[in-house]
Amino acid sequence: MAKRSLRILKRVSNVPSRGICESCNAQFSADPRQLGQSGVQQQFNAHKCEASKNAAPVAGEKAKVEGK
C-alpha cells in the first residue's frame, strides 16, 4: 500500500479549501474563512484510508486484468 498523503486541490485566498487523499481518493473540504488548512488537515488525519476499495488501478494492474 502506498503511503497516504494529502494533496490540496483548491485554494481560496491562498488558504486550502479542498484536499484529496492520494491513496484512496477521499476528498475533504473546509470553509477557508473558518478552518482553512487546519480543517482540511484534521479531516485527512481522522479518516480511515481504504486504498484497496477506492484507488484507481495502476497501469500494469489494468493491463493484467484486460489481458485475461
PQR file of N, CA, C, O and H, with PARSE charges and radii, in Angstrom:
ATOM      1  N   MET A   1       0.842  -1.178   0.000 -0.4000 1.5000
ATOM      2  CA  MET A   1       0.000   0.000   0.000 -0.0000 2.0000
ATOM      3  C   MET A   1       0.888   1.242   0.000  0.5500 1.7000
ATOM      4  O   MET A   1       1.877   1.329   0.728 -0.5500 1.4000
ATOM      5  N   ALA A   2       0.507   2.176  -0.822 -0.4000 1.5000
ATOM      6  CA  ALA A   2       1.265   3.416  -0.896 -0.0000 2.0000
ATOM      7  C   ALA A   2       1.032   4.239   0.363  0.5500 1.7000
ATOM      8  O   ALA A   2      -0.041   4.205   0.966 -0.5500 1.4000
ATOM      9  H   ALA A   2      -0.296   2.105  -1.414  0.4000 1.0000
ATOM     10  N   LYS A   3       2.056   4.968   0.736 -0.4000 1.5000
ATOM     11  CA  LYS A   3       1.919   5.848   1.898 -0.0000 2.0000
ATOM     12  C   LYS A   3       0.926   6.944   1.549  0.5500 1.7000
ATOM     13  O   LYS A   3       1.022   7.569   0.493 -0.5500 1.4000
ATOM     14  H   LYS A   3       2.928   4.995   0.247  0.4000 1.0000
ATOM     15  N   ARG A   4      -0.026   7.171   2.441 -0.4000 1.5000
ATOM     16  CA  ARG A   4      -1.045   8.166   2.147 -0.0000 2.0000
ATOM     17  C   ARG A   4      -0.505   9.573   2.326  0.5500 1.7000
ATOM     18  O   ARG A   4       0.315   9.838   3.206 -0.5500 1.4000
ATOM     19  H   ARG A   4      -0.104   6.663   3.298  0.4000 1.0000
ATOM     20  N   SER A   5      -0.980  10.466   1.476 -0.4000 1.5000
ATOM     21  CA  SER A   5      -0.577  11.863   1.572 -0.0000 2.0000
ATOM     22  C   SER A   5      -1.725  12.747   1.108  0.5500 1.7000
ATOM     23  O   SER A   5      -2.542  12.346   0.279 -0.5500 1.4000
ATOM     24  H   SER A   5      -1.646  10.251   0.761  0.4000 1.0000
ATOM     25  N   LEU A   6      -1.772  13.942   1.651 -0.4000 1.5000
ATOM     26  CA  LEU A   6      -2.816  14.908   1.340 -0.0000 2.0000
ATOM     27  C   LEU A   6      -2.341  15.814   0.214  0.5500 1.7000
ATOM     28  O   LEU A   6      -1.246  16.374   0.272 -0.5500 1.4000
ATOM     29  H   LEU A   6      -1.108  14.268   2.325  0.4000 1.0000
ATOM     30  N   ARG A   7      -3.180  15.952  -0.814 -0.4000 1.5000
ATOM     31  CA  ARG A   7      -2.881  16.874  -1.907 -0.0000 2.0000
ATOM     32  C   ARG A   7      -3.973  17.938  -1.920  0.5500 1.7000
ATOM     33  O   ARG A   7      -5.161  17.615  -1.905 -0.5500 1.4000
ATOM     34  H   ARG A   7      -4.069  15.498  -0.861  0.4000 1.0000
ATOM     35  N   ILE A   8      -3.575  19.193  -1.948 -0.4000 1.5000
ATOM     36  CA  ILE A   8      -4.523  20.307  -1.968 -0.0000 2.0000
ATOM     37  C   ILE A   8      -5.020  20.494  -3.398  0.5500 1.7000
ATOM     38  O   ILE A   8      -4.225  20.626  -4.328 -0.5500 1.4000
ATOM     39  H   ILE A   8      -2.610  19.456  -1.960  0.4000 1.0000
ATOM     40  N   LEU A   9      -6.347  20.504  -3.566 -0.4000 1.5000
ATOM     41  CA  LEU A   9      -6.950  20.660  -4.890 -0.0000 2.0000
ATOM     42  C   LEU A   9      -7.412  22.085  -5.166  0.5500 1.7000
ATOM     43  O   LEU A   9      -7.374  22.543  -6.308 -0.5500 1.4000
ATOM     44  H   LEU A   9      -6.993  20.396  -2.811  0.4000 1.0000
ATOM     45  N   LYS A  10      -7.847  22.784  -4.122 -0.4000 1.5000
ATOM     46  CA  LYS A  10      -8.397  24.126  -4.320 -0.0000 2.0000
ATOM     47  C   LYS A  10      -7.980  25.035  -3.181  0.5500 1.7000
ATOM     48  O   LYS A  10      -7.961  24.636  -2.017 -0.5500 1.4000
ATOM     49  H   LYS A  10      -7.877  22.412  -3.195  0.4000 1.0000
ATOM     50  N   ARG A  11      -7.647  26.263  -3.539 -0.4000 1.5000
ATOM     51  CA  ARG A  11      -7.302  27.287  -2.558 -0.0000 2.0000
ATOM     52  C   ARG A  11      -8.186  28.501  -2.775  0.5500 1.7000
ATOM     53  O   ARG A  11      -8.522  28.848  -3.907 -0.5500 1.4000
ATOM     54  H   ARG A  11      -7.662  26.587  -4.485  0.4000 1.0000
ATOM     55  N   VAL A  12      -8.558  29.142  -1.674 -0.4000 1.5000
ATOM     56  CA  VAL A  12      -9.313  30.392  -1.722 -0.0000 2.0000
ATOM     57  C   VAL A  12      -8.499  31.406  -0.941  0.5500 1.7000
ATOM     58  O   VAL A  12      -8.259  31.230   0.253 -0.5500 1.4000
ATOM     59  H   VAL A  12      -8.285  28.860  -0.754  0.4000 1.0000
ATOM     60  N   SER A  13      -8.078  32.459  -1.605 -0.4000 1.5000
ATOM     61  CA  SER A  13      -7.196  33.463  -0.994 -0.0000 2.0000
ATOM     62  C   SER A  13      -5.960  32.808  -0.388  0.5500 1.7000
ATOM     63  O   SER A  13      -5.529  33.158   0.711 -0.5500 1.4000
ATOM     64  H   SER A  13      -8.273  32.602  -2.576  0.4000 1.0000
ATOM     65  N   ASN A  14      -5.404  31.862  -1.117 -0.4000 1.5000
ATOM     66  CA  ASN A  14      -4.193  31.118  -0.742 -0.0000 2.0000
ATOM     67  C   ASN A  14      -4.373  30.261   0.514  0.5500 1.7000
ATOM     68  O   ASN A  14      -3.387  29.871   1.139 -0.5500 1.4000
ATOM     69  H   ASN A  14      -5.754  31.577  -2.009  0.4000 1.0000
ATOM     70  N   VAL A  15      -5.615  29.967   0.886 -0.4000 1.5000
ATOM     71  CA  VAL A  15      -5.907  29.088   2.026 -0.0000 2.0000
ATOM     72  C   VAL A  15      -6.575  27.834   1.468  0.5500 1.7000
ATOM     73  O   VAL A  15      -7.574  27.945   0.757 -0.5500 1.4000
ATOM     74  H   VAL A  15      -6.416  30.283   0.378  0.4000 1.0000
ATOM     75  N   PRO A  16      -6.053  26.645   1.769 -0.5600 1.5000
ATOM     76  CA  PRO A  16      -6.639  25.416   1.235  0.2800 2.0000
ATOM     77  C   PRO A  16      -8.100  25.244   1.657  0.5500 1.7000
ATOM     78  O   PRO A  16      -8.445  25.411   2.827 -0.5500 1.4000
ATOM     79  N   SER A  17      -8.948  24.907   0.685 -0.4000 1.5000
ATOM     80  CA  SER A  17     -10.355  24.677   0.982 -0.0000 2.0000
ATOM     81  C   SER A  17     -10.816  23.284   0.546  0.5500 1.7000
ATOM     82  O   SER A  17     -11.896  22.845   0.943 -0.5500 1.4000
ATOM     83  H   SER A  17      -8.667  24.771  -0.265  0.4000 1.0000
ATOM     84  N   ARG A  18     -10.017  22.586  -0.261 -0.4000 1.5000
ATOM     85  CA  ARG A  18     -10.352  21.232  -0.678 -0.0000 2.0000
ATOM     86  C   ARG A  18      -9.060  20.435  -0.852  0.5500 1.7000
ATOM     87  O   ARG A  18      -8.079  20.915  -1.419 -0.5500 1.4000
ATOM     88  H   ARG A  18      -9.140  22.942  -0.583  0.4000 1.0000
ATOM     89  N   GLY A  19      -9.095  19.205  -0.344 -0.4000 1.5000
ATOM     90  CA  GLY A  19      -7.942  18.322  -0.465 -0.0000 2.0000
ATOM     91  C   GLY A  19      -8.388  16.918  -0.781  0.5500 1.7000
ATOM     92  O   GLY A  19      -9.573  16.600  -0.689 -0.5500 1.4000
ATOM     93  H   GLY A  19      -9.892  18.816   0.117  0.4000 1.0000
ATOM     94  N   ILE A  20      -7.436  16.067  -1.156 -0.4000 1.5000
ATOM     95  CA  ILE A  20      -7.732  14.678  -1.509 -0.0000 2.0000
ATOM     96  C   ILE A  20      -6.627  13.779  -0.978  0.5500 1.7000
ATOM     97  O   ILE A  20      -5.455  14.154  -0.984 -0.5500 1.4000
ATOM     98  H   ILE A  20      -6.472  16.325  -1.231  0.4000 1.0000
ATOM     99  N   CYS A  21      -7.005  12.598  -0.520 -0.4000 1.5000
ATOM    100  CA  CYS A  21      -6.027  11.590  -0.110 -0.0000 2.0000
ATOM    101  C   CYS A  21      -5.527  10.923  -1.384  0.5500 1.7000
ATOM    102  O   CYS A  21      -6.325  10.374  -2.143 -0.5500 1.4000
ATOM    103  H   CYS A  21      -7.957  12.294  -0.515  0.4000 1.0000
ATOM    104  N   GLU A  22      -4.242  10.960  -1.631 -0.4000 1.5000
ATOM    105  CA  GLU A  22      -3.700  10.395  -2.860 -0.0000 2.0000
ATOM    106  C   GLU A  22      -3.726   8.868  -2.866  0.5500 1.7000
ATOM    107  O   GLU A  22      -3.529   8.251  -3.913 -0.5500 1.4000
ATOM    108  H   GLU A  22      -3.593  11.407  -1.014  0.4000 1.0000
ATOM    109  N   SER A  23      -3.965   8.264  -1.730 -0.4000 1.5000
ATOM    110  CA  SER A  23      -4.004   6.812  -1.662 -0.0000 2.0000
ATOM    111  C   SER A  23      -5.398   6.255  -1.951  0.5500 1.7000
ATOM    112  O   SER A  23      -5.533   5.294  -2.707 -0.5500 1.4000
ATOM    113  H   SER A  23      -4.125   8.765  -0.879  0.4000 1.0000
ATOM    114  N   CYS A  24      -6.438   6.853  -1.354 -0.4000 1.5000
ATOM    115  CA  CYS A  24      -7.793   6.297  -1.505 -0.0000 2.0000
ATOM    116  C   CYS A  24      -8.762   7.243  -2.208  0.5500 1.7000
ATOM    117  O   CYS A  24      -9.925   6.891  -2.404 -0.5500 1.4000
ATOM    118  H   CYS A  24      -6.328   7.634  -0.739  0.4000 1.0000
ATOM    119  N   ASN A  25      -8.315   8.420  -2.585 -0.4000 1.5000
ATOM    120  CA  ASN A  25      -9.121   9.415  -3.293 -0.0000 2.0000
ATOM    121  C   ASN A  25     -10.263   9.998  -2.467  0.5500 1.7000
ATOM    122  O   ASN A  25     -11.190  10.576  -3.035 -0.5500 1.4000
ATOM    123  H   ASN A  25      -7.370   8.706  -2.426  0.4000 1.0000
ATOM    124  N   ALA A  26     -10.223   9.863  -1.152 -0.4000 1.5000
ATOM    125  CA  ALA A  26     -11.218  10.507  -0.297 -0.0000 2.0000
ATOM    126  C   ALA A  26     -10.994  12.016  -0.353  0.5500 1.7000
ATOM    127  O   ALA A  26      -9.854  12.478  -0.324 -0.5500 1.4000
ATOM    128  H   ALA A  26      -9.470   9.394  -0.691  0.4000 1.0000
ATOM    129  N   GLN A  27     -12.085  12.784  -0.433 -0.4000 1.5000
ATOM    130  CA  GLN A  27     -11.963  14.231  -0.527 -0.0000 2.0000
ATOM    131  C   GLN A  27     -12.399  14.897   0.772  0.5500 1.7000
ATOM    132  O   GLN A  27     -13.278  14.410   1.483 -0.5500 1.4000
ATOM    133  H   GLN A  27     -13.011  12.408  -0.456  0.4000 1.0000
ATOM    134  N   PHE A  28     -11.759  16.022   1.056 -0.4000 1.5000
ATOM    135  CA  PHE A  28     -12.011  16.774   2.281 -0.0000 2.0000
ATOM    136  C   PHE A  28     -12.167  18.237   1.918  0.5500 1.7000
ATOM    137  O   PHE A  28     -11.405  18.772   1.113 -0.5500 1.4000
ATOM    138  H   PHE A  28     -11.045  16.418   0.479  0.4000 1.0000
ATOM    139  N   SER A  29     -13.155  18.881   2.514 -0.4000 1.5000
ATOM    140  CA  SER A  29     -13.339  20.305   2.246 -0.0000 2.0000
ATOM    141  C   SER A  29     -13.612  21.044   3.541  0.5500 1.7000
ATOM    142  O   SER A  29     -14.123  20.479   4.509 -0.5500 1.4000
ATOM    143  H   SER A  29     -13.774  18.446   3.168  0.4000 1.0000
ATOM    144  N   ALA A  30     -13.265  22.301   3.536 -0.4000 1.5000
ATOM    145  CA  ALA A  30     -13.458  23.147   4.714 -0.0000 2.0000
ATOM    146  C   ALA A  30     -13.669  24.577   4.255  0.5500 1.7000
ATOM    147  O   ALA A  30     -13.172  24.986   3.206 -0.5500 1.4000
ATOM    148  H   ALA A  30     -12.850  22.759   2.750  0.4000 1.0000
ATOM    149  N   ASP A  31     -14.404  25.323   5.044 -0.4000 1.5000
ATOM    150  CA  ASP A  31     -14.605  26.739   4.773 -0.0000 2.0000
ATOM    151  C   ASP A  31     -13.313  27.466   5.141  0.5500 1.7000
ATOM    152  O   ASP A  31     -12.956  27.505   6.319 -0.5500 1.4000
ATOM    153  H   ASP A  31     -14.808  24.990   5.896  0.4000 1.0000
ATOM    154  N   PRO A  32     -12.604  28.043   4.173 -0.5600 1.5000
ATOM    155  CA  PRO A  32     -11.316  28.681   4.476  0.2800 2.0000
ATOM    156  C   PRO A  32     -11.433  29.867   5.416  0.5500 1.7000
ATOM    157  O   PRO A  32     -10.452  30.235   6.062 -0.5500 1.4000
ATOM    158  N   ARG A  33     -12.598  30.466   5.507 -0.4000 1.5000
ATOM    159  CA  ARG A  33     -12.780  31.595   6.422 -0.0000 2.0000
ATOM    160  C   ARG A  33     -12.832  31.123   7.870  0.5500 1.7000
ATOM    161  O   ARG A  33     -12.526  31.887   8.785 -0.5500 1.4000
ATOM    162  H   ARG A  33     -13.395  30.166   4.982  0.4000 1.0000
ATOM    163  N   GLN A  34     -13.219  29.865   8.078 -0.4000 1.5000
ATOM    164  CA  GLN A  34     -13.351  29.362   9.437 -0.0000 2.0000
ATOM    165  C   GLN A  34     -12.205  28.431   9.834  0.5500 1.7000
ATOM    166  O   GLN A  34     -11.604  28.600  10.895 -0.5500 1.4000
ATOM    167  H   GLN A  34     -13.467  29.245   7.335  0.4000 1.0000
ATOM    168  N   LEU A  35     -11.905  27.453   8.982 -0.4000 1.5000
ATOM    169  CA  LEU A  35     -10.934  26.433   9.365 -0.0000 2.0000
ATOM    170  C   LEU A  35      -9.678  26.413   8.502  0.5500 1.7000
ATOM    171  O   LEU A  35      -8.568  26.259   9.012 -0.5500 1.4000
ATOM    172  H   LEU A  35     -12.393  27.316   8.120  0.4000 1.0000
ATOM    173  N   GLY A  36      -9.858  26.570   7.197 -0.4000 1.5000
ATOM    174  CA  GLY A  36      -8.725  26.584   6.281 -0.0000 2.0000
ATOM    175  C   GLY A  36      -7.896  25.327   6.334  0.5500 1.7000
ATOM    176  O   GLY A  36      -8.432  24.222   6.417 -0.5500 1.4000
ATOM    177  H   GLY A  36     -10.760  26.696   6.783  0.4000 1.0000
ATOM    178  N   GLN A  37      -6.598  25.489   6.286 -0.4000 1.5000
ATOM    179  CA  GLN A  37      -5.661  24.363   6.246 -0.0000 2.0000
ATOM    180  C   GLN A  37      -5.900  23.403   7.399  0.5500 1.7000
ATOM    181  O   GLN A  37      -5.883  22.189   7.201 -0.5500 1.4000
ATOM    182  H   GLN A  37      -6.162  26.387   6.219  0.4000 1.0000
ATOM    183  N   SER A  38      -6.121  23.919   8.592 -0.4000 1.5000
ATOM    184  CA  SER A  38      -6.272  23.034   9.736 -0.0000 2.0000
ATOM    185  C   SER A  38      -7.507  22.158   9.589  0.5500 1.7000
ATOM    186  O   SER A  38      -7.480  21.002  10.011 -0.5500 1.4000
ATOM    187  H   SER A  38      -6.134  24.906   8.753  0.4000 1.0000
ATOM    188  N   GLY A  39      -8.597  22.670   9.001 -0.4000 1.5000
ATOM    189  CA  GLY A  39      -9.807  21.880   8.813 -0.0000 2.0000
ATOM    190  C   GLY A  39      -9.595  20.744   7.834  0.5500 1.7000
ATOM    191  O   GLY A  39      -9.981  19.609   8.111 -0.5500 1.4000
ATOM    192  H   GLY A  39      -8.618  23.609   8.658  0.4000 1.0000
ATOM    193  N   VAL A  40      -8.993  21.028   6.704 -0.4000 1.5000
ATOM    194  CA  VAL A  40      -8.714  20.000   5.704 -0.0000 2.0000
ATOM    195  C   VAL A  40      -7.729  18.983   6.280  0.5500 1.7000
ATOM    196  O   VAL A  40      -7.924  17.778   6.121 -0.5500 1.4000
ATOM    197  H   VAL A  40      -8.679  21.951   6.479  0.4000 1.0000
ATOM    198  N   GLN A  41      -6.695  19.444   6.934 -0.4000 1.5000
ATOM    199  CA  GLN A  41      -5.680  18.557   7.517 -0.0000 2.0000
ATOM    200  C   GLN A  41      -6.282  17.674   8.610  0.5500 1.7000
ATOM    201  O   GLN A  41      -5.968  16.485   8.676 -0.5500 1.4000
ATOM    202  H   GLN A  41      -6.536  20.422   7.064  0.4000 1.0000
ATOM    203  N   GLN A  42      -7.135  18.228   9.463 -0.4000 1.5000
ATOM    204  CA  GLN A  42      -7.758  17.445  10.531 -0.0000 2.0000
ATOM    205  C   GLN A  42      -8.645  16.349   9.969  0.5500 1.7000
ATOM    206  O   GLN A  42      -8.641  15.226  10.473 -0.5500 1.4000
ATOM    207  H   GLN A  42      -7.390  19.194   9.409  0.4000 1.0000
ATOM    208  N   GLN A  43      -9.400  16.662   8.935 -0.4000 1.5000
ATOM    209  CA  GLN A  43     -10.253  15.653   8.306 -0.0000 2.0000
ATOM    210  C   GLN A  43      -9.402  14.541   7.700  0.5500 1.7000
ATOM    211  O   GLN A  43      -9.727  13.362   7.839 -0.5500 1.4000
ATOM    212  H   GLN A  43      -9.403  17.574   8.526  0.4000 1.0000
ATOM    213  N   PHE A  44      -8.313  14.915   7.030 -0.4000 1.5000
ATOM    214  CA  PHE A  44      -7.415  13.932   6.434 -0.0000 2.0000
ATOM    215  C   PHE A  44      -6.814  13.035   7.514  0.5500 1.7000
ATOM    216  O   PHE A  44      -6.780  11.814   7.357 -0.5500 1.4000
ATOM    217  H   PHE A  44      -8.049  15.873   6.917  0.4000 1.0000
ATOM    218  N   ASN A  45      -6.344  13.627   8.599 -0.4000 1.5000
ATOM    219  CA  ASN A  45      -5.732  12.853   9.678 -0.0000 2.0000
ATOM    220  C   ASN A  45      -6.731  11.895  10.323  0.5500 1.7000
ATOM    221  O   ASN A  45      -6.343  10.811  10.761 -0.5500 1.4000
ATOM    222  H   ASN A  45      -6.371  14.618   8.726  0.4000 1.0000
ATOM    223  N   ALA A  46      -7.995  12.269  10.390 -0.4000 1.5000
ATOM    224  CA  ALA A  46      -9.006  11.458  11.064 -0.0000 2.0000
ATOM    225  C   ALA A  46      -9.571  10.342  10.190  0.5500 1.7000
ATOM    226  O   ALA A  46     -10.149   9.392  10.719 -0.5500 1.4000
ATOM    227  H   ALA A  46      -8.309  13.149  10.035  0.4000 1.0000
ATOM    228  N   HIS A  47      -9.421  10.429   8.872 -0.4000 1.5000
ATOM    229  CA  HIS A  47     -10.071   9.438   8.018 -0.0000 2.0000
ATOM    230  C   HIS A  47      -9.329   8.104   8.023  0.5500 1.7000
ATOM    231  O   HIS A  47      -8.114   8.044   8.207 -0.5500 1.4000
ATOM    232  H   HIS A  47      -8.952  11.200   8.442  0.4000 1.0000
ATOM    233  N   LYS A  48     -10.096   7.043   7.816 -0.4000 1.5000
ATOM    234  CA  LYS A  48      -9.538   5.699   7.693 -0.0000 2.0000
ATOM    235  C   LYS A  48      -9.362   5.420   6.205  0.5500 1.7000
ATOM    236  O   LYS A  48     -10.340   5.337   5.462 -0.5500 1.4000
ATOM    237  H   LYS A  48     -11.084   7.092   7.667  0.4000 1.0000
ATOM    238  N   CYS A  49      -8.146   5.278   5.787 -0.4000 1.5000
ATOM    239  CA  CYS A  49      -7.832   5.095   4.382 -0.0000 2.0000
ATOM    240  C   CYS A  49      -8.206   3.680   3.944  0.5500 1.7000
ATOM    241  O   CYS A  49      -7.781   2.696   4.550 -0.5500 1.4000
ATOM    242  H   CYS A  49      -7.351   5.345   6.390  0.4000 1.0000
ATOM    243  N   GLU A  50      -9.002   3.597   2.892 -0.4000 1.5000
ATOM    244  CA  GLU A  50      -9.391   2.315   2.318 -0.0000 2.0000
ATOM    245  C   GLU A  50      -8.901   2.264   0.874  0.5500 1.7000
ATOM    246  O   GLU A  50      -9.700   2.215  -0.061 -0.5500 1.4000
ATOM    247  H   GLU A  50      -9.347   4.396   2.400  0.4000 1.0000
ATOM    248  N   ALA A  51      -7.603   2.276   0.704 -0.4000 1.5000
ATOM    249  CA  ALA A  51      -6.987   2.386  -0.616 -0.0000 2.0000
ATOM    250  C   ALA A  51      -7.391   1.254  -1.542  0.5500 1.7000
ATOM    251  O   ALA A  51      -7.575   1.476  -2.739 -0.5500 1.4000
ATOM    252  H   ALA A  51      -6.953   2.315   1.464  0.4000 1.0000
ATOM    253  N   SER A  52      -7.532   0.060  -1.022 -0.4000 1.5000
ATOM    254  CA  SER A  52      -7.815  -1.080  -1.887 -0.0000 2.0000
ATOM    255  C   SER A  52      -9.197  -0.992  -2.520  0.5500 1.7000
ATOM    256  O   SER A  52      -9.409  -1.581  -3.580 -0.5500 1.4000
ATOM    257  H   SER A  52      -7.382  -0.120  -0.049  0.4000 1.0000
ATOM    258  N   LYS A  53     -10.155  -0.274  -1.910 -0.4000 1.5000
ATOM    259  CA  LYS A  53     -11.506  -0.181  -2.446 -0.0000 2.0000
ATOM    260  C   LYS A  53     -11.668   0.940  -3.457  0.5500 1.7000
ATOM    261  O   LYS A  53     -12.351   0.761  -4.466 -0.5500 1.4000
ATOM    262  H   LYS A  53      -9.982   0.205  -1.049  0.4000 1.0000
ATOM    263  N   ASN A  54     -11.048   2.106  -3.209 -0.4000 1.5000
ATOM    264  CA  ASN A  54     -11.345   3.294  -3.998 -0.0000 2.0000
ATOM    265  C   ASN A  54     -10.264   3.712  -4.979  0.5500 1.7000
ATOM    266  O   ASN A  54     -10.546   4.475  -5.903 -0.5500 1.4000
ATOM    267  H   ASN A  54     -10.493   2.251  -2.390  0.4000 1.0000
ATOM    268  N   ALA A  55      -9.065   3.251  -4.814 -0.4000 1.5000
ATOM    269  CA  ALA A  55      -7.963   3.740  -5.642 -0.0000 2.0000
ATOM    270  C   ALA A  55      -8.081   3.220  -7.071  0.5500 1.7000
ATOM    271  O   ALA A  55      -8.545   2.105  -7.308 -0.5500 1.4000
ATOM    272  H   ALA A  55      -8.836   2.631  -4.063  0.4000 1.0000
ATOM    273  N   ALA A  56      -7.661   4.031  -7.991 -0.4000 1.5000
ATOM    274  CA  ALA A  56      -7.630   3.620  -9.390 -0.0000 2.0000
ATOM    275  C   ALA A  56      -6.517   2.602  -9.592  0.5500 1.7000
ATOM    276  O   ALA A  56      -5.481   2.689  -8.933 -0.5500 1.4000
ATOM    277  H   ALA A  56      -7.284   4.937  -7.799  0.4000 1.0000
ATOM    278  N   PRO A  57      -6.706   1.648 -10.480 -0.5600 1.5000
ATOM    279  CA  PRO A  57      -5.664   0.638 -10.697  0.2800 2.0000
ATOM    280  C   PRO A  57      -4.416   1.246 -11.326  0.5500 1.7000
ATOM    281  O   PRO A  57      -4.485   2.205 -12.095 -0.5500 1.4000
ATOM    282  N   VAL A  58      -3.299   0.672 -10.984 -0.4000 1.5000
ATOM    283  CA  VAL A  58      -2.033   1.068 -11.580 -0.0000 2.0000
ATOM    284  C   VAL A  58      -2.021   0.556 -13.015  0.5500 1.7000
ATOM    285  O   VAL A  58      -2.642  -0.467 -13.302 -0.5500 1.4000
ATOM    286  H   VAL A  58      -3.243  -0.107 -10.359  0.4000 1.0000
ATOM    287  N   ALA A  59      -1.333   1.239 -13.917 -0.4000 1.5000
ATOM    288  CA  ALA A  59      -1.347   0.886 -15.335 -0.0000 2.0000
ATOM    289  C   ALA A  59      -1.022  -0.589 -15.561  0.5500 1.7000
ATOM    290  O   ALA A  59      -1.676  -1.238 -16.378 -0.5500 1.4000
ATOM    291  H   ALA A  59      -0.829   2.070 -13.684  0.4000 1.0000
ATOM    292  N   GLY A  60      -0.042  -1.125 -14.867 -0.4000 1.5000
ATOM    293  CA  GLY A  60       0.328  -2.532 -15.025 -0.0000 2.0000
ATOM    294  C   GLY A  60      -0.764  -3.471 -14.567  0.5500 1.7000
ATOM    295  O   GLY A  60      -0.980  -4.512 -15.188 -0.5500 1.4000
ATOM    296  H   GLY A  60       0.489  -0.598 -14.204  0.4000 1.0000
ATOM    297  N   GLU A  61      -1.462  -3.128 -13.491 -0.4000 1.5000
ATOM    298  CA  GLU A  61      -2.550  -3.953 -12.994 -0.0000 2.0000
ATOM    299  C   GLU A  61      -3.710  -3.965 -13.981  0.5500 1.7000
ATOM    300  O   GLU A  61      -4.331  -5.007 -14.188 -0.5500 1.4000
ATOM    301  H   GLU A  61      -1.286  -2.283 -12.986  0.4000 1.0000
ATOM    302  N   LYS A  62      -4.008  -2.835 -14.588 -0.4000 1.5000
ATOM    303  CA  LYS A  62      -5.101  -2.740 -15.540 -0.0000 2.0000
ATOM    304  C   LYS A  62      -4.817  -3.620 -16.749  0.5500 1.7000
ATOM    305  O   LYS A  62      -5.711  -4.301 -17.250 -0.5500 1.4000
ATOM    306  H   LYS A  62      -3.503  -1.988 -14.421  0.4000 1.0000
ATOM    307  N   ALA A  63      -3.580  -3.606 -17.214 -0.4000 1.5000
ATOM    308  CA  ALA A  63      -3.214  -4.422 -18.368 -0.0000 2.0000
ATOM    309  C   ALA A  63      -3.365  -5.908 -18.063  0.5500 1.7000
ATOM    310  O   ALA A  63      -3.783  -6.677 -18.929 -0.5500 1.4000
ATOM    311  H   ALA A  63      -2.854  -3.053 -16.807  0.4000 1.0000
ATOM    312  N   LYS A  64      -3.028  -6.325 -16.829 -0.4000 1.5000
ATOM    313  CA  LYS A  64      -3.157  -7.728 -16.456 -0.0000 2.0000
ATOM    314  C   LYS A  64      -4.606  -8.160 -16.457  0.5500 1.7000
ATOM    315  O   LYS A  64      -4.925  -9.262 -16.906 -0.5500 1.4000
ATOM    316  H   LYS A  64      -2.689  -5.701 -16.125  0.4000 1.0000
ATOM    317  N   VAL A  65      -5.498  -7.301 -15.957 -0.4000 1.5000
ATOM    318  CA  VAL A  65      -6.918  -7.630 -15.890 -0.0000 2.0000
ATOM    319  C   VAL A  65      -7.495  -7.720 -17.293  0.5500 1.7000
ATOM    320  O   VAL A  65      -8.245  -8.648 -17.594 -0.5500 1.4000
ATOM    321  H   VAL A  65      -5.239  -6.406 -15.593  0.4000 1.0000
ATOM    322  N   GLU A  66      -7.154  -6.769 -18.156 -0.4000 1.5000
ATOM    323  CA  GLU A  66      -7.684  -6.755 -19.525 -0.0000 2.0000
ATOM    324  C   GLU A  66      -7.131  -7.906 -20.356  0.5500 1.7000
ATOM    325  O   GLU A  66      -7.787  -8.362 -21.292 -0.5500 1.4000
ATOM    326  H   GLU A  66      -6.544  -6.015 -17.911  0.4000 1.0000
ATOM    327  N   GLY A  67      -5.940  -8.377 -20.026 -0.4000 1.5000
ATOM    328  CA  GLY A  67      -5.293  -9.443 -20.791 -0.0000 2.0000
ATOM    329  C   GLY A  67      -5.868 -10.815 -20.528  0.5500 1.7000
ATOM    330  O   GLY A  67      -5.587 -11.742 -21.288 -0.5500 1.4000
ATOM    331  H   GLY A  67      -5.407  -8.006 -19.265  0.4000 1.0000
ATOM    332  N   LYS A  68      -6.671 -10.988 -19.471 -0.4000 1.5000
ATOM    333  CA  LYS A  68      -7.226 -12.308 -19.120 -0.0000 2.0000
ATOM    334  C   LYS A  68      -8.353 -12.715 -20.011  0.5500 1.7000
ATOM    335  O   LYS A  68      -8.917 -13.795 -19.838 -0.5500 1.4000
ATOM    336  H   LYS A  68      -6.899 -10.235 -18.853  0.4000 1.0000
TER
END
